[in-house]
Amino acid sequence: MKIRDRLLLAAERQFADHGVLDVTLAQIREAAGASVGALYHHFPDKADLYRQVWAHALTDYQQHFWVVVGQSTDAREGITGGVREHLRWVTENQHRAKVLTSARPPGVRESESNRTFMTDIARWYRTHAAYGAVRSLDLDLVYALWLGPAQEYSRQWLGGNIRTAPTEVGAELAEAAWLALDAGSTPKRMERQ
């Protein structure tokens, strides 16, 4: 493994286990088995290292999420599959998931990979909304309805407040997301209120 990759992995674990504020560059360097020069050759300061760790975790998450959603055969499969993939990824990548539940560093949202991901997801969702499979909503609201409960469950589990692994509740959370976004079932529920 290249030294840069070792440093990123060590930083990811240190940030996840101790928080970005409490970790020193010396701790990260020691955990990676790297010299001071190697650390500063790749990362000029802790803020840059944190930004790169956060961006790396986000890119990994988005790639896995998009494979499932992008290859889905219909809206329901994409919505429910996305939730289950989110929960699987969190369960199998706890350090990265903890990093992503921490404060987002500046510049990550504007990255090319994030813009591409958001464009792909928006296009996918709007295509299904155009023919009436899912509700036509603002994408910020879509995001909250689609992944909000799964993200909160994951956050609580990562923090040790919930014992049941996210993958074990995937079916229920996936179905809840579908019911929230399904154009066919939502209006009927709203009429009863």
C-alpha positions in Angstrom: 0.0 0.0 0.0 1.3 3.4 -0.9 2.3 5.8 1.9 -0.5 8.3 0.9 -3.1 5.5 1.1 -1.7 4.4 4.5 -1.9 7.9 5.8 -5.5 8.3 4.5 -6.6 5.0 6.1 -4.8 5.8 9.4 -6.4 9.3 9.5 -9.8 7.9 8.7 -9.6 5.5 11.7 -8.2 8.1 14.0 -10.8 10.7 13.0 -13.6 8.1 13.4 -12.4 6.8 16.7 -11.3 10.1 18.4 -12.8 13.0 16.5 -11.0 15.4 14.2 -10.3 17.9 17.0 -8.7 15.4 19.4 -6.4 13.7 16.9 -2.9 15.1 16.2 -0.9 14.7 13.0 1.7 12.9 15.1 -0.8 10.2 16.1 -1.9 9.8 12.5 1.7 9.6 11.2 2.6 7.0 13.9 -0.5 4.9 13.1 0.5 4.9 9.4 4.1 4.2 10.1 5.1 7.3 8.1 7.8 9.9 8.5 7.1 13.6 9.2 8.3 14.4 5.7 6.0 11.9 4.1 3.0 13.2 5.9 3.7 16.8 4.9 4.6 15.8 1.4 1.1 14.6 0.8 -0.9 16.8 3.2 0.1 20.3 4.1 -2.0 20.4 7.3 -4.6 18.6 9.3 -7.5 20.5 7.6 -6.4 19.3 4.2 -5.9 15.8 5.4 -9.4 15.8 7.0 -10.9 17.2 3.8 -9.3 14.5 1.7 -10.3 11.7 4.1 -13.9 13.1 4.1 -13.9 13.4 0.3 -12.5 9.9 -0.1 -15.2 8.4 2.2 -18.0 10.3 0.3 -16.7 9.2 -3.1 -16.6 5.6 -1.9 -20.2 5.8 -0.5 -21.5 7.5 -3.7 -20.0 5.0 -6.0 -21.6 2.1 -4.2 -24.9 3.9 -3.9 -25.0 4.9 -7.6 -24.2 1.3 -8.8 -27.4 0.1 -7.1 -29.6 3.0 -8.0 -28.2 3.4 -11.5 -28.7 -0.2 -12.4 -32.2 -0.5 -11.0 -34.9 -1.6 -13.4 -37.6 0.6 -12.0 -38.2 3.4 -9.4 -39.2 1.1 -6.5 -36.1 -1.0 -7.0 -33.9 2.1 -7.1 -35.4 3.7 -4.0 -35.5 0.5 -1.9 -32.1 -0.7 -3.2 -30.6 2.7 -2.4 -31.7 2.5 1.2 -30.5 -1.1 1.6 -27.1 -0.2 0.0 -26.8 2.8 2.3 -27.3 0.6 5.3 -25.0 -2.1 4.0 -22.2 0.4 3.3 -22.5 1.9 6.8 -22.4 -1.5 8.4 -19.4 -2.6 6.5 -17.5 0.7 6.5 -18.0 2.0 10.0 -14.9 4.2 10.1 -15.8 5.9 6.9 -19.4 6.2 7.9 -18.4 7.9 11.2 -16.3 10.4 9.2 -19.3 11.2 7.0 -21.4 11.9 10.1 -18.9 14.5 11.2 -18.8 18.1 10.0 -18.4 18.4 6.2 -15.2 20.3 5.4 -15.3 23.2 3.0 -15.0 22.5 -0.7 -16.3 18.9 -0.7 -19.8 19.8 -1.9 -18.3 21.7 -4.9 -16.1 18.8 -6.0 -16.5 17.4 -9.5 -17.3 13.9 -8.2 -20.0 15.2 -5.9 -21.5 17.3 -8.7 -21.5 14.4 -11.0 -23.2 12.1 -8.4 -25.8 14.7 -7.6 -26.5 15.2 -11.3 -26.9 11.5 -11.9 -29.2 11.0 -9.0 -31.3 14.0 -9.9 -31.6 12.8 -13.5 -32.5 9.3 -12.4 -35.2 10.6 -9.9 -36.7 13.1 -12.3 -37.0 10.5 -15.0 -39.1 8.4 -12.8 -41.1 11.4 -11.6 -41.8 12.4 -15.2 -43.8 9.3 -15.9 -45.5 9.3 -12.5 -43.8 6.5 -10.6 -42.5 8.8 -7.8 -43.7 12.1 -6.4 -42.4 15.2 -8.2 -40.7 17.0 -5.3 -37.8 19.3 -4.7 -34.6 17.2 -4.5 -33.8 18.3 -1.0 -37.1 16.9 0.2 -36.6 13.8 -1.9 -33.2 13.3 -0.1 -34.8 13.7 3.3 -37.6 11.3 2.6 -35.4 8.8 0.8 -32.5 8.5 3.2 -33.3 10.6 6.3 -34.6 7.7 8.4 -31.8 5.4 7.3 -29.2 8.0 8.0 -30.5 8.8 11.4 -30.7 5.1 12.3 -27.1 4.7 11.0 -25.9 7.6 13.1 -27.5 6.3 16.2 -26.1 2.8 15.6 -22.6 4.2 14.9 -22.8 6.2 18.2 -23.7 3.0 20.1 -27.2 4.1 21.0 -28.8 1.3 18.9 -27.7 -2.3 19.0 -29.4 -3.8 16.0 -27.2 -3.5 12.9 -28.5 -1.2 10.1 -28.7 -4.1 7.6 -31.1 -5.9 9.9 -33.7 -3.2 9.6 -33.1 -2.6 5.9 -36.3 -4.0 4.6 -38.5 -1.9 6.9 -36.6 1.4 6.2 -36.5 0.7 2.4 -40.2 0.1 2.4 -40.8 3.3 4.4 -38.8 5.3 1.9 -40.8 3.8 -1.0 -44.1 4.6 0.7 -42.9 8.2 1.2 -41.9 8.7 -2.4 -44.3 6.4 -4.3 -46.6 8.6 -6.4 -49.4 6.0 -6.3 -49.7 5.5 -2.6 -48.9 8.9 -1.1 -51.9 10.9 -2.3 -54.3 8.3 -0.8 -52.6 8.5 2.5 -52.7 12.3 2.4 -56.4 12.4 1.6 -57.2 10.5 4.9 -55.5 13.2 7.0 
